[in-house]
């Protein structure tokens, strides 16, 4: 895991963000000493210590299914009143919606170009 994480602060903005390290929010403010430390760390250690913003999350099939299954009490009531076949139809719809091939994945954007631009300014 990277030392720093970029978070978007405006929906729809590709490069606006804040930096997060060890549960501390660091504003994009050149006068902020934590921001200056961030830039210095990137200068010394490279972009590999920075992770881009999270752009998508897919829930694993078992977690998604569990959230949609009715409570066991309701499932048993369905079986009692409508039969096992009716219950199977309801459960199959949920299983089909979230196939076992669905895995939990977090998609992370590349580190925004402004990070390197700001680090390069340190050399000037």
C-alpha positions in Angstrom: 0.0 0.0 0.0 1.2 3.5 -0.8 2.2 6.0 1.8 -0.2 8.6 0.4 -3.6 8.4 -1.2 -5.3 11.0 -3.5 -9.0 11.7 -2.9 -11.1 13.7 -5.3 -12.7 16.7 -3.6 -15.0 17.6 -6.5 -17.1 15.2 -8.4 -16.2 15.2 -12.0 -12.8 16.8 -11.5 -9.9 14.7 -12.7 -7.1 16.3 -10.8 -8.6 18.1 -7.8 -8.0 16.3 -4.6 -6.7 16.0 -1.1 -3.9 13.8 0.2 -4.4 11.4 3.0 -1.6 9.8 5.1 -2.0 7.8 8.3 -5.5 9.2 8.9 -4.5 12.8 8.4 -6.0 14.9 5.7 -3.5 17.1 3.9 -4.9 20.1 2.0 -3.5 21.1 -1.3 -2.0 24.2 0.1 1.6 25.3 -0.6 1.8 27.0 2.8 0.9 23.7 4.6 4.0 22.0 6.0 2.4 18.5 5.6 1.8 19.3 1.9 5.4 20.4 1.6 6.6 17.1 3.3 4.4 15.2 0.9 6.1 16.8 -2.1 9.5 16.3 -0.6 8.7 12.6 0.1 7.6 12.1 -3.5 10.8 13.9 -4.8 13.0 11.6 -2.7 11.1 8.3 -3.1 9.2 8.7 -6.4 5.6 8.4 -7.4 5.3 4.8 -6.2 4.5 6.1 -2.7 1.3 7.8 -4.0 -1.9 6.0 -4.9 -4.5 7.6 -7.2 -8.1 8.2 -6.2 -10.5 5.2 -6.0 -12.7 5.3 -9.0 -14.8 2.2 -8.6 -15.6 -0.6 -6.2 -17.2 -4.0 -7.1 -18.5 -5.9 -4.2 -17.7 -9.6 -4.0 -20.6 -11.9 -4.9 -21.0 -13.4 -1.4 -21.3 -10.0 0.3 -23.6 -8.7 -2.4 -25.9 -11.7 -2.1 -25.9 -11.6 1.6 -27.1 -8.0 1.6 -30.0 -8.9 -0.7 -31.2 -12.2 0.7 -34.4 -11.8 2.8 -34.1 -12.6 6.5 -34.3 -16.4 7.2 -37.7 -15.9 8.9 -39.1 -14.4 5.6 -37.5 -17.2 3.6 -39.0 -19.9 5.7 -42.4 -18.1 5.6 -42.1 -18.1 1.7 -41.4 -21.8 1.7 -44.3 -22.6 4.0 -46.9 -20.4 2.1 -45.6 -20.8 -1.5 -43.5 -23.9 -1.5 -39.8 -24.6 -2.1 -40.0 -23.9 -5.8 -41.2 -20.4 -5.3 -38.5 -19.8 -2.8 -35.9 -21.2 -5.2 -37.1 -18.7 -7.9 -36.5 -15.8 -5.5 -33.1 -17.0 -4.4 -32.0 -17.9 -8.0 -32.7 -14.3 -9.1 -30.3 -13.0 -6.5 -27.7 -15.7 -7.3 -28.0 -14.8 -11.0 -27.7 -11.1 -10.3 -24.4 -11.7 -8.4 -22.6 -14.7 -10.0 -19.7 -16.4 -8.3 -17.4 -14.9 -11.0 -18.0 -11.5 -9.5 -15.0 -10.7 -7.2 -14.4 -7.7 -5.0 -12.3 -5.3 -6.9 -11.2 -1.7 -6.2 -10.2 0.3 -9.2 -7.7 3.1 -8.6 -7.0 5.9 -11.0 -3.4 6.8 -12.0 -1.7 9.4 -9.9 -2.7 12.8 -11.2 -0.2 14.7 -13.3 -0.3 17.7 -10.9 1.7 15.7 -8.3 4.8 15.4 -10.6 4.3 19.0 -11.7 4.4 20.2 -8.1 7.4 18.0 -7.3 9.2 19.4 -10.3 8.7 22.9 -9.0 10.8 22.0 -6.0 13.8 21.6 -8.3 13.3 25.1 -9.7 
